[in-house]
Amino acid sequence: MIKSYIKRWRNKRGFGVHSPFAFHLITEIIRDKYPYYKFEIIDDAVREFCLKENRHVKTQRFYILFRILTHLNSSKILEVGTYNGLSTLSMALCDQNKEIDVLPLKDKDQSTLAVLKEKYALPNINTLDQIDFDLHKGRYDFIYIHSAFDNMSLLNSYKLLKPLIAENGVILIDRNSKKRSSKQEWKQILKYEAPQMVIDQDKRALLFFDKKLTPNKYSI
């Protein structure tokens, strides 16, 4: 436990991170404290769609998501599930040339997304009823998996979605559970068509498939 904490502490500050790409992403993007002006829109949405439901949300998670998507050259994005619509909003605000397909896993998220699209004028969000896996094979540069599909494990959901990612794409996975079974499943995910590089943020992880990157796993 202590050894793992020390490793995360060191990696967060760039110590032991030998890949220039990973070093820049961790120290200059993920840990950046610069307040983009669009963060005010995210704050406004959090107040309207979370606080009125007495939901306490850490806006930092959306700031980081915004910075990551602003940094990456991802133009076609798939989001499976959505964090009250706020994760979708954060990605859509990066650049309206980024095309975002989102499959809500909760009924109320579909209506929330409709309100967000209209209020903040976001034509680049496309809400899906289902995914055509044959049509979208290799289509996406970035896939955000919030949780597993109904009646399916996270591992099997990941296996189903993996063919949709482009050759040099990135997958972001939420992994909030601390259960032992979930930890074992996570190891299996990393072994399945192993990504070239992993940046594990404890609660979620970025999986990079670009073969030009230096192979490694960084816990931050």
C-alpha positions in Angstrom: 0.0 0.0 0.0 2.7 2.5 1.0 4.9 1.4 -1.9 2.1 2.0 -4.3 1.3 5.4 -2.8 5.0 6.5 -3.1 5.1 5.3 -6.8 2.0 7.3 -7.6 3.4 10.4 -5.8 6.6 10.1 -7.8 4.9 9.5 -11.2 2.6 12.5 -10.6 5.6 14.8 -10.4 7.3 13.2 -13.4 9.9 11.1 -11.5 10.6 7.8 -13.2 8.6 8.8 -16.3 11.0 8.2 -19.1 8.6 8.7 -22.1 8.6 12.4 -23.2 5.0 12.0 -24.3 3.9 10.6 -20.9 6.0 13.2 -19.0 4.4 16.1 -20.9 0.9 14.7 -20.5 1.2 14.0 -16.8 3.1 17.2 -15.7 1.8 19.8 -18.2 -1.8 18.6 -19.1 -3.2 16.4 -16.3 -1.6 18.4 -13.5 -2.0 21.8 -15.1 -3.7 24.3 -12.9 -4.4 26.9 -15.6 -8.1 27.9 -15.4 -9.4 27.8 -19.0 -12.3 30.3 -19.5 -14.6 27.4 -20.5 -14.3 26.0 -17.0 -16.9 28.6 -16.1 -19.4 26.8 -18.3 -18.6 23.5 -16.6 -19.0 25.1 -13.2 -22.4 26.6 -14.3 -23.5 23.1 -15.5 -22.4 21.4 -12.3 -24.4 23.9 -10.2 -27.5 23.4 -12.4 -27.5 19.7 -12.9 -25.8 18.3 -9.8 -26.2 20.7 -6.8 -29.9 20.9 -7.2 -30.0 17.1 -6.8 -27.7 17.5 -3.8 -25.0 15.6 -5.6 -21.5 16.7 -4.6 -19.3 16.5 -7.7 -15.6 17.3 -7.9 -15.3 19.6 -10.9 -11.6 18.8 -11.2 -12.4 15.5 -13.0 -14.1 17.5 -15.8 -11.3 20.0 -16.0 -8.8 17.2 -16.5 -11.0 15.6 -19.1 -11.2 18.9 -21.0 -7.5 19.4 -20.9 -6.8 15.8 -22.1 -9.2 16.1 -25.1 -7.9 19.6 -25.9 -4.3 18.2 -26.0 -5.1 15.0 -28.0 -5.9 15.1 -31.8 -9.0 13.1 -31.3 -11.7 14.1 -33.8 -14.2 11.2 -33.5 -15.2 10.3 -30.0 -17.5 7.6 -28.5 -18.7 7.9 -24.9 -20.5 4.9 -23.3 -22.5 6.3 -20.4 -22.1 9.9 -19.2 -21.5 11.5 -15.9 -24.8 13.3 -15.6 -24.1 14.8 -19.1 -21.2 16.8 -17.7 -18.4 14.6 -19.1 -20.0 14.9 -22.6 -20.2 18.7 -22.1 -16.6 18.9 -21.1 -15.4 17.1 -24.2 -17.7 19.0 -26.5 -16.5 22.3 -25.3 -12.9 21.5 -26.4 -13.5 22.0 -30.0 -16.8 21.9 -32.0 -14.9 20.0 -34.8 -14.7 17.1 -32.4 -17.6 14.8 -33.2 -19.0 13.0 -30.1 -21.3 10.0 -30.2 -22.7 9.3 -26.8 -24.7 6.2 -25.7 -26.5 7.1 -22.4 -26.8 4.1 -20.0 -29.5 5.8 -17.9 -32.8 7.2 -19.1 -32.5 10.5 -17.3 -29.1 11.2 -18.9 -30.7 11.3 -22.3 -33.0 14.2 -21.4 -30.1 16.0 -19.6 -28.0 15.7 -22.7 -30.8 17.3 -24.8 -31.0 20.2 -22.4 -27.2 20.7 -22.4 -27.0 20.6 -26.2 -29.6 23.3 -26.5 -28.4 25.5 -23.7 -24.8 25.6 -24.7 -25.3 25.3 -28.5 -23.3 22.1 -29.0 -24.2 20.6 -32.4 -21.2 18.2 -32.2 -23.0 15.9 -29.7 -24.9 13.0 -31.2 -27.0 10.9 -28.9 -27.2 7.2 -29.8 -29.9 4.7 -29.1 -27.6 1.8 -29.9 -24.2 1.1 -31.4 -23.8 -0.5 -34.8 -20.6 -2.4 -34.1 -20.0 -3.3 -37.8 -20.5 0.2 -39.1 -18.3 1.8 -36.5 -15.4 -0.6 -36.5 -12.1 1.3 -36.3 -14.0 4.7 -36.4 -13.1 6.3 -33.1 -9.9 8.1 -32.0 -11.1 8.2 -28.4 -13.5 6.1 -26.4 -14.7 6.9 -22.9 -16.2 3.9 -21.1 -18.0 5.0 -17.9 -19.3 1.6 -17.0 -20.3 -1.8 -18.3 -23.3 -2.5 -20.5 -26.3 -4.0 -18.8 -25.9 -7.6 -17.7 -22.3 -7.6 -18.9 -18.9 -7.3 -17.1 -16.6 -4.4 -17.6 -14.1 -6.8 -19.2 -16.6 -8.1 -21.8 -17.9 -4.6 -22.5 -14.3 -3.5 -23.2 -13.8 -6.5 -25.5 -16.9 -5.6 -27.4 -15.9 -1.9 -27.8 -12.2 -2.4 -28.4 -12.6 -3.1 -32.2 -14.2 0.4 -32.5 -11.0 2.2 -31.6 -8.6 3.4 -34.4 -5.2 1.9 -34.6 -3.5 4.7 -32.7 -6.5 5.6 -30.6 -7.0 6.1 -26.8 -9.5 4.5 -24.5 -10.4 6.0 -21.1 -12.0 3.7 -18.6 -13.6 4.6 -15.2 -12.8 2.0 -12.6 -14.3 3.1 -9.3 -14.8 -0.2 -7.6 -12.3 -1.4 -5.0 -13.5 -5.0 -5.0 -10.9 -7.7 -5.3 -12.8 -9.2 -8.3 -12.7 -5.8 -10.0 -8.9 -5.5 -9.5 -8.5 -8.9 -11.1 -10.7 -8.0 -14.0 -8.7 -4.8 -14.5 -5.5 -6.9 -14.9 -7.3 -9.0 -17.5 -8.3 -5.8 -19.4 -4.7 -4.7 -19.6 -3.7 -8.2 -20.9 -6.3 -8.3 -23.6 -4.8 -6.9 -26.8 -2.4 -5.0 -24.4 -2.2 -1.2 -24.9 1.1 0.3 -25.7 1.0 2.7 -22.7 -1.2 3.0 -19.7 -1.6 6.1 -17.4 -3.5 4.9 -14.3 -5.2 7.7 -12.4 -6.5 5.3 -9.7 -10.2 6.1 -10.4 -9.8 5.9 -14.1 -7.1 5.0 -16.6 -6.0 6.1 -20.1 -5.0 3.3 -22.5 -2.9 4.3 -25.5 -2.5 2.1 -28.6 0.0 4.1 -30.6 2.9 1.7 -31.3 5.3 4.6 -31.6 4.9 5.3 -27.8 7.4 3.8 -25.3 5.7 0.8 -23.7 5.0 1.3 -20.0 2.4 1.7 -17.2 2.4 4.8 -15.1 0.3 5.1 -11.9 -0.4 8.7 -10.9 
